[in-house]
Amino acid sequence: MAKARVLLLGEIEHAHKEWASVSEIADTIEPKARSREEFIEECKSGAFDNVVAAYRTFQSVAITGLFDEELVSVLPKSLKFIAHNGAGYDQIDVHACTAHDIRVSNVPTAVDDATADTNMFLILGALRGFNTSMMALRNGHWKGSPPPPLGHDPQGKVLGILGMGGIGRNLKKKAEAFGMTVQYYNRSQLSDELSGGAKYVSFEELLKTSDVLSLNLPLNKQTRHIISTKEFDQMKKGIVIVNTARGAVMDEAALVVALEKGQVWSCGLDVFEEEPKVHSGLIANPHVMILPHMGTWTVETQTKMEVWCIDNVRSAIEKGKLMSPVGEQKDM
Amino acid sequence: MAPSALVVGDIYFEDAKWQALSPAVTLKEYRKGTRAEFISLLKSGIFDDVEAIFRSNESTTVTGPFSEEIISILPPTVKWLCHSGAGYDNIDVEACTQRGIQVSNTPNCNEGAVADLTIYLMIGALRRITAPNNALRAGKWRGHIVPGHDPKDKILGILGMGGIGKEVAKRAKAFGMKIIYNNRHPLPASIATSLSAHFVSFEELISTSDVISLHLALTPSTERILGAAEFEKMKTGVTIVNTARGDLIDEEAMIRALEKGKVWSLGLDVFDNEPRVDERFLGSERVVVCPHIGAATVETMAAMERLVIENIKSALFNGKLLTQVHEQISQS
């Protein structure tokens, strides 16, 4: 019997051994296409016919573009599984996939520690105002002249977590070690056991009473710009906002205005609305802590993520189902 | 007649509490100026009858250190030198003791703030944030980004398990690190257990740690406690974090170890010749640097200033300090 065919979209950087073992049960193929147009052509040409499963990375969007209805509709009919390497899968239109009988998996859990670590790093960087001092020192000025404003201790501050999934819950434990009190808003209230006793509040109360607001929710139609001008106006003056989720959950231009007005004292961002483009108002502001989407960028976590995603591919081929289907398709 | 107290350098947050000492205490001040002018004012007799002095680490930029030169010309009425700062190596304590001047510092106020900075530097170093942070600010998105490492399951060796060391252990535990430490004496069992920290010899700490963090006071016996011989014994790929004192480390030996790849990354808040920082630290993508801002928060500085004022009140009205420096306590 012919081996199953698997399409690789993007690079395997660490889990080479695990990927090599996939070729024991499948023939792996990579696109020749270097653009979305070419990829669509290549699909239509039949080059990927009989492909059953695809492994895709976040970065492969540079070639294929978003996995929207247009793209999904030209994928070979044989393709039944897309294993996405990443926790956030907003690049994929899951409804379109469902309509075409394609199942999608993501990588939950493996991302939690590294993302929460980055999140905590950004909370500290923003609250303490470390960036100004770091930059001044690198430019040859000891403490800067005038010295930057003093920062604030996390001790005793209220951290509001918007989205209490795996990453939010992981963050809670770390933030509490710094003496922060944690409250959260989530689509649904969690059990005390799962939430670790964190206080469940309404969205409005989260905005109004948090000293630090952390965005840890997925990006979808409902959450795009969930934080914008109206929300900034409800927040405590001097709030600190941190985002390691997706840039588009927050209105970046409105954030810059809120920073200028002092409504938001500082922010820590790992993600931006139009990566790799970053609002010039953020780059020019030395008081904010910004990183270029590196929340899971460690050897250990990248390896774990690749292995998890490869395991989804293996499960699809060997068992005809994914290990970690995305929430929207759990009952598919 | 009311006793007199002199403030040297500025009071940033609790000036109202200082002013409130009057009229029970006659207040004098030398907030701005130069060492030369301060010395000549001391000699002029204008500060005669001062019994207590409020000074700080920050005031060193006004008068220079309280070395033997200044201690020897303090008026004979001076009995109490109340210092804002946990570190006080800019005071010649021996000279004070010789003159019957008792010295207090603010040992515990900064523990959380310094521990927070320690974790920030550790994550920054492990995650190699310098290059992407610089690239993003230069409008380049990620620049030369190297995958970092997760702190989870790594061995953190804490050198010096005083107040700050314990706060660091508490936080590091939340990041899933294994904690070993060396200290003059082992911690009481209950505290060690709650921190999951294991006492080891100095040799074992430097040879088995993945991350080494220094939290020692600078004394003649701890100066250059990490030198060429010690770097030789460390694990290849070790990360070093120093928020204590620059002189604890032989900087030249550390730079050589960094260049050879023995040391993978560094997180430094202190340097042996502040405010001058070696160019090789500033130019390295493997180093995260801050300009000695361990305690630079509103809340912590205010707490330190309050403790100094409490020490002055206790000294002038109860005849003893609240937080006398330990060298003087062990001698009495």
HADDOCK unambig.tbl for C-alpha pairs under 7 A between the chains (distance, minus, plus):
assign (segid A and resid 114 and name CA) (segid B and resid 150 and name CA) 6.37 0.50 0.50
assign (segid A and resid 121 and name CA) (segid B and resid 120 and name CA) 5.74 0.50 0.50
assign (segid A and resid 121 and name CA) (segid B and resid 123 and name CA) 6.85 0.50 0.50
assign (segid A and resid 124 and name CA) (segid B and resid 120 and name CA) 6.70 0.50 0.50
assign (segid A and resid 128 and name CA) (segid B and resid 297 and name CA) 6.98 0.50 0.50
assign (segid A and resid 133 and name CA) (segid B and resid 290 and name CA) 6.15 0.50 0.50
assign (segid A and resid 133 and name CA) (segid B and resid 291 and name CA) 6.58 0.50 0.50
assign (segid A and resid 134 and name CA) (segid B and resid 289 and name CA) 6.06 0.50 0.50
assign (segid A and resid 134 and name CA) (segid B and resid 290 and name CA) 5.18 0.50 0.50
assign (segid A and resid 137 and name CA) (segid B and resid 290 and name CA) 6.84 0.50 0.50
assign (segid A and resid 137 and name CA) (segid B and resid 291 and name CA) 6.54 0.50 0.50
assign (segid A and resid 138 and name CA) (segid B and resid 282 and name CA) 5.38 0.50 0.50
assign (segid A and resid 142 and name CA) (segid B and resid 275 and name CA) 5.81 0.50 0.50
assign (segid A and resid 142 and name CA) (segid B and resid 291 and name CA) 5.94 0.50 0.50
assign (segid A and resid 143 and name CA) (segid B and resid 291 and name CA) 5.99 0.50 0.50
assign (segid A and resid 150 and name CA) (segid B and resid 296 and name CA) 5.65 0.50 0.50
assign (segid A and resid 150 and name CA) (segid B and resid 297 and name CA) 4.99 0.50 0.50
assign (segid A and resid 150 and name CA) (segid B and resid 298 and name CA) 5.84 0.50 0.50
assign (segid A and resid 151 and name CA) (segid B and resid 296 and name CA) 6.37 0.50 0.50
assign (segid A and resid 151 and name CA) (segid B and resid 297 and name CA) 4.49 0.50 0.50
assign (segid A and resid 151 and name CA) (segid B and resid 298 and name CA) 6.26 0.50 0.50
assign (segid A and resid 152 and name CA) (segid B and resid 297 and name CA) 4.87 0.50 0.50
assign (segid A and resid 152 and name CA) (segid B and resid 298 and name CA) 5.79 0.50 0.50
assign (segid A and resid 152 and name CA) (segid B and resid 299 and name CA) 6.54 0.50 0.50
assign (segid A and resid 153 and name CA) (segid B and resid 113 and name CA) 6.33 0.50 0.50
assign (segid A and resid 153 and name CA) (segid B and resid 297 and name CA) 6.24 0.50 0.50
assign (segid A and resid 153 and name CA) (segid B and resid 299 and name CA) 6.55 0.50 0.50
assign (segid A and resid 173 and name CA) (segid B and resid 174 and name CA) 6.48 0.50 0.50
assign (segid A and resid 174 and name CA) (segid B and resid 174 and name CA) 5.27 0.50 0.50
assign (segid A and resid 174 and name CA) (segid B and resid 175 and name CA) 6.54 0.50 0.50
assign (segid A and resid 177 and name CA) (segid B and resid 170 and name CA) 6.44 0.50 0.50
assign (segid A and resid 177 and name CA) (segid B and resid 171 and name CA) 5.05 0.50 0.50
assign (segid A and resid 177 and name CA) (segid B and resid 174 and name CA) 6.35 0.50 0.50
assign (segid A and resid 178 and name CA) (segid B and resid 171 and name CA) 6.48 0.50 0.50
assign (segid A and resid 276 and name CA) (segid B and resid 141 and name CA) 5.81 0.50 0.50
assign (segid A and resid 283 and name CA) (segid B and resid 137 and name CA) 5.53 0.50 0.50
assign (segid A and resid 290 and name CA) (segid B and resid 133 and name CA) 6.87 0.50 0.50
assign (segid A and resid 291 and name CA) (segid B and resid 132 and name CA) 6.64 0.50 0.50
assign (segid A and resid 291 and name CA) (segid B and resid 133 and name CA) 5.66 0.50 0.50
assign (segid A and resid 291 and name CA) (segid B and resid 136 and name CA) 6.95 0.50 0.50
assign (segid A and resid 292 and name CA) (segid B and resid 132 and name CA) 6.52 0.50 0.50
assign (segid A and resid 292 and name CA) (segid B and resid 136 and name CA) 6.55 0.50 0.50
assign (segid A and resid 292 and name CA) (segid B and resid 141 and name CA) 5.86 0.50 0.50
assign (segid A and resid 292 and name CA) (segid B and resid 142 and name CA) 5.59 0.50 0.50
assign (segid A and resid 297 and name CA) (segid B and resid 147 and name CA) 5.31 0.50 0.50
assign (segid A and resid 297 and name CA) (segid B and resid 148 and name CA) 6.29 0.50 0.50
assign (segid A and resid 298 and name CA) (segid B and resid 127 and name CA) 7.00 0.50 0.50
assign (segid A and resid 298 and name CA) (segid B and resid 147 and name CA) 4.66 0.50 0.50
assign (segid A and resid 298 and name CA) (segid B and resid 148 and name CA) 4.29 0.50 0.50
assign (segid A and resid 298 and name CA) (segid B and resid 149 and name CA) 4.78 0.50 0.50
assign (segid A and resid 298 and name CA) (segid B and resid 150 and name CA) 6.20 0.50 0.50
assign (segid A and resid 299 and name CA) (segid B and resid 147 and name CA) 5.61 0.50 0.50
assign (segid A and resid 299 and name CA) (segid B and resid 148 and name CA) 6.10 0.50 0.50
assign (segid A and resid 299 and name CA) (segid B and resid 149 and name CA) 5.85 0.50 0.50
assign (segid A and resid 300 and name CA) (segid B and resid 149 and name CA) 6.50 0.50 0.50
assign (segid A and resid 300 and name CA) (segid B and resid 150 and name CA) 6.57 0.50 0.50
